[in-house]
Amino acid sequence: CFVTGNLDDCACDVETIDSFNNKEIFPKLQKLLSSDYFRFYKVNLNNPCPFWTDHSQCGLKYCAVKPCTEGEVPEGLKSSSYKYSEAAGQDIEECEKAEKLGAVNGSLSDETRQALQEWKKHDDESDRFCMLDDEDSPESQYVDLLLNPEVTITFILTSKLTSLFLIKGQGFYHWLEGLCVEKRAFFRLISGLHASINIHLSARYLLDENWFELKWGHNVSEFQLRFDEELTEGEGPKRLRNLYFLYLIELRALAKILPYFERPTFHLYTGQPTEDNENKNLLLELLHVAKSFPLHFDETALFAGNKKEAMKLKEDFKLTFKNISRIMDCVECFKCRLWGKLQTQGLGTALKILFSERQIEAMPNTSNTNPSFQLSRQEIVSLFNAFGRISTSVRELENFRSLLSNLKQ
């Protein structure tokens, strides 16, 4: 059920990732994700499916998502103007500048203002590799991710992803080897996401249900069914290699985005100054650790050929991944939909970061100029929570190794 040695398409080995993640990344990341800024995620779980008209919904109680009440969400997150407030670190000069801009905007016609908004929306969308919910939509609600964990039923999601985007059996991996590095990377990312979901759902499996309690825990048999080399006809270890590949992609994104969060004007604002400051320090500490990893994935190998062909390939890559994020609105189980949307959006944000190097490097160091590269709070929360899921999967492999060793003794 396990893999060792070097990974394909990477100058890194499994053992290095295991040690780095379990000792350096995982503890810090779990602490960060338990904070208010990262645990509350605003999402629209009522979007219609864009691909078919099946309106059936999961009737199991484990499928339900409990949205937050008004009083459960920190005030700083609910305020649409939080990023302009004094507590968010904006000074008087910036407020005056905003007033001047407001006066200019007031002189624009409604038609021109609408056009500018559409242009900005188009520019934002063109940078993204996934679809984001409209956070201002009345259908969007805050969800506490710590109170709505993934459960066994989410295997429905993994089976749908497999049937829609992956060829099952050895033929898939033989076919994969014949693809260019960009297409091979795309399918390895989807396979890695699929593997990750299977791991942490095997680790949090409903083992027993009675009148008094639900017993969740590690299901070794379920894990073996998905990753044992013999039981999967050789697929299992390759799935795990793709998990590590996904880990390296998202880790590289965290290393590259460090300058964005180092800016003095950026704050993890929830309206609780002491906690917000502590969490930003923890975030920067985590990102510096991510940057210190000695064998990062080299994204410059992607889309590096003929400029015209590379641009076309990149747009195809982006469009296909956007369609995968849209498919999450077709998943019948609401809890599966929640975590599917969050993880695909997190991976999409990581890809956006990887291919925005010039914009990130060109970011101004002062608050007088708005950077061309921007991340919404939804993108930030999904980025770190998605990596949290991948990091947890890598950590759980160590637990399954111990459990399997005990069974053999």
N, C-alpha and C positions, 0 to 999 in steps of 0.2 A: 504493500500500500504506500510505499514511500520512495522518494527519489534522492539521489546524491549526485555530486559532481557538477560540472559546468552546464549552463543553460544554453539553448539554441539562441542565436541572434544577440547574445549578450556576453560580455567579458566578465562574467560573475559566476559564482558557484552557490549551490543551495545552502551549504553549511555557513557561509559568510552571512547570508541573508537571515537565516534562523537566529544566529547569535546576535546580530545587530538589532533585529526586530524585538526579540524576546527580552533582551537586556536593556537596550537603549530607547527604543521607540515606544513599545507597547505600554509601559507604565505611565509615561508622560502623556501619551495620547488619550488613555482612558480617563485620566484626571481632567484633562481639558474638555473632553466630550461630556462630562457630567455637569459642566457649568451651564448657567442659564442661557448664555449666548448660543451655545451649540446644541442644547437639548431640545429647544423649541424650534420647530420647523413648520413653516407655513406652506400649505399644499392644497390643491384643488383635487379632491378625490371623486368629483362628479363630472369631470370632462367626458363627453361622449367619445366612443371609440371611432377613430377616423377611417378605419379599414373595413369594418363590417357592422351589421345592425343588430347583432345579438345583444340583448339587454339583460340576460340572465345574471343573477348575482349569487354569490356564495351564501348559503343559509346557516353555516356553522357558526357557533358563537366565537370560535377562535379567529374568524375572519374579520370581526368587527374592529373598528378603530374608534377609540374614544377621544373626541376633540377636546381641547382645553376650554374651560369656562373663562369668562372675561377676567375674573379675579386671579386666575392662575398664571397669566402671562405677565412678565415684568412690563411696567409702564413704558420703559425706554424702547422696547421692541414694538409696542403697539403704535407709537407715535410716528407718523409718516415723515415728520420733520426732525427726527432725532439727530440726523447727521449734521444738521445746521445749528444745533443748540449749543449753548455755551458749555454745557457739561460734556459735549462731544469734542471739545477742544478747539472750536472755532473762535477766533478773536474778533474784536470790534471792527477792525479794518475789513475783515472778510464779510461781516454783516453789512457794512456800508456798501461794499462792492455788490453784494446781493441786491440791495435796495436799488442801486443804479441799474443793474441788469433788469430788475423788475420794472423800472420806469421805461426802459427801452422796449421791453416786451409789451408794455401797455400800449405803445404806439403802433404795434403791429396789428394788421387786420386779422380777424379770426381765421381767414383762409390761409394767410401766410403762416400764422402760428401753428395751424394744423399740419401744414406741409413740413415745417421744421420738426415737429414731433414725429411725423412719419419718417423723415430722413434719419433722425436719431435712432428710431426703432429699427429701421432697416440696417443701419450701421452696427447696432448692437447684435442683431440677429446674424449678420454675416460673419461675426467673429466666433459664434458659438457652434459647438458640435452637438448640441442637444436642445430640446424644446424645454422652456421654462414656463411654469404656471404664472398667470397674471396675479401677482400678490395683492393687487387692489380689487380683484374680483370679489363680489359678495359671496361667491361659492368657496373661496379659499378660507381655510381655517388653520389655526395653530394646533399642532399635535406635539405632545411630549413624547419624544422618542424613547426615553427611558421607561415610560409606562406602557408603551406599545411595541414590545420587542417582536422580532420575527419568530414564527412558530412553525411547527412541522408542516402545516397546510401549505406553506410557501413552496413546497415541492411542485405544486401546480405551475408556478411561475417558471421554474427551471425546466420542466418538461415542455412548456410552450416555447421557450427560447430555443431549446434543442431542436424541436420539430420545425421551427421556422427558419433558423439561421445556421444550424450545424448539420453536416452529413454524419450519420452515425456509423460506427464501425471503423475498421482499419482503413477503408477507402478514403475517409476524411483526411487522415494524416498523410497518406500517400499523395492525395490531391493537393494538400496544403504545401508540401515540399516543392511543388512545381510552380507556385505563385511567386510574384515579385515580392520584395521584402515588405512593401507597404500593405499589400493585400493580406500577406501572411500575418503581419502584425495585427491587422484588424480582427481577423478570425481568432487569433490567439487571445486577444483581449476579451472577446465575447466568451470564449471557452474558459478563460481564467475567472471571469465573473460567475459563470455557471458553476465552476468548481468551488469557488468561495462560498456561494450560497449553500451548496450541498454540505460543505464541511461544518459551517456553524449551525445548520439545522440538524445535522447528525449529532452535534455537541449539545444542542438544546432540544431534545426529542421528548415527546410526551410518552413517558414510560408506563405510567399508571394513572388511572382516573377513578375516583370513588366519590362517595358522598361528602367526604371530609376535606380532601385536598387533591391537587393535581401534582403529580411527581414528574419533574422534568430532569433530564440528565443525558449523559453520553450513551449513544446507541452504537456499539462497536459493529454489530452486524450490518446496520444501515450504512455505516461508513465503508465497510468492506465491499458491499454491493456496488458502490460507486467508484472505488479506487483500487481494489485488489486487482493485480495484473491478470490473474487467471479468470476471475469472475467477470471482468470487463473486456475480455479478449484483447488484452494489451493496451486498452485505452487509458486505464486509471492513472498510471504514472505520467502519461503525457498530459493529462488534464492538470495534474499537480504542477508540472513544469510550466504550464500556461498560467497557473495561479501566481507563481513566482515572477513570471514575465510581467503580469499585470501589476504586481507589487512594485517592481522596479520602475514602471512607467509612472505610477502615482507618486512614488518617492521622489523621482526626478522632478516632477511638477512642484512638489513642496520645496525642494531646494531652489528652484528657479524663481519662485514667487516671494522669496524672503524680502527683497527690496520693497515690494509693494506694502508689506505689513510693517516694515521698519520705519516708514514715514511718520514723523511726529503727529501729523494730522489724522492718522488712522487710529480708531478706537473701537474696541469690542464693546459698544455702548449698550447697556441695559438699564441705566439709571442708578446703578449702585457703584459709585466711584472707586471705592477701595477694591472691591471684587473685580471690577472691570480692569483696573490697573494691574492687579495680580495676574489676571488671565492673559493680558497682553504679554506680560513678561514670560509667562509659561509658554505661550504660543511662539514667541521669538526663540526661546530656549529650544523648543521642539524643532523649529525650522533650522536652527544652527546645527543641531544634531543630524538632521536629515541631510544638510549640505555636506557634513563631514564624512558621509559614506564614501569609501574609497573607490567603488566600482560602479559608478552611475551609468545608466543606459544612455547611449549616445543617439539622441534624436536627430542629429544632423544627417544620419544615414538615410532618413526618410525624406521622400520628395526632393531628392538631390540630383536628379538626372536633368534631361532636357527641360528647360523652364516651362515651355508650353505644355508638355506632357505631364510634368510634375504638378502644375497648377490644376489641370483637368483631373488628375488622380486625387489630389487633395480635396477638390470639391465633391467628387464621387464618394470619397471616404466620409466627408462631413455629412453629406446628404443621407447616406445609408445609416450612419450612426444616429442622425436625427430621427429617422424612421423607427429605429429601435426604441428610442426614448418615447416616441408617440405611441408605440404598441403597448406601453405600460398602462395607458388609459383603457385598454381592452381587457385587462386582467380582471376576472370576476371577484376574486377575494380582495377586499379593501386593504387588509394588512399587507398582502402580497403587492398590491398596487403601490402602497405607501413606500415600502422598502425598495421595490423595483424602480420607482421614479427617482428616489433619493440616490440610489447607487449608479444608475445610468447618468443622472445629472452630475454626480460627483466625478465620474469618469470623463464625461464630456467637458467639464470644467478643467480637469487636468490636461486634456488634449488642447483646449483653448490656451492654457498657459504655455505648454510646450512649444506651440507654434506662434507665440506672440513675443518672442525674445526681444525684437527690436523695440516694440512699444514699451516693454517693461524696462529696458535699459534706458530709454529716453524719458522716463518719468521725471518730472521736476522735483527738486528737494524742498521747495517752498509751497506754501498754501495759496500763493497768488495765481497759480496756473493749474487748471484741472488736467490731470493726466489723461492721455488718449486711451490708456488701458484702464478698464474698470471691472470690478467684480461686485455683483449685487450680494446682499446678505444671503439670499437663497443659494447662490453659487458657493459662497464661503462655507455655509453650514453643510451643504451636500458634499463639497470637496473633502472636508475633514471627516465627516461621518462615513463616507464611502471608503476612505482610506482606513478608518477605524475598523470597518468590517473586514477588509483584506488583512490588516494587521492581526485581528483576532483569529482569522482563519489560519494564518501562519503559526500563531501561538498555540492554537488547538491541535495542530499536527503533533506537537510535542506531547500533549496529553494523550492523544490516541496511540502514539508510540509506546508510552508507558503502559496503557491499558492492554494493548496487544501483547506486549512482553510478559505481562502478568498472566495472561491467558495461556501462554505457551509454557509457563513454568509449572 
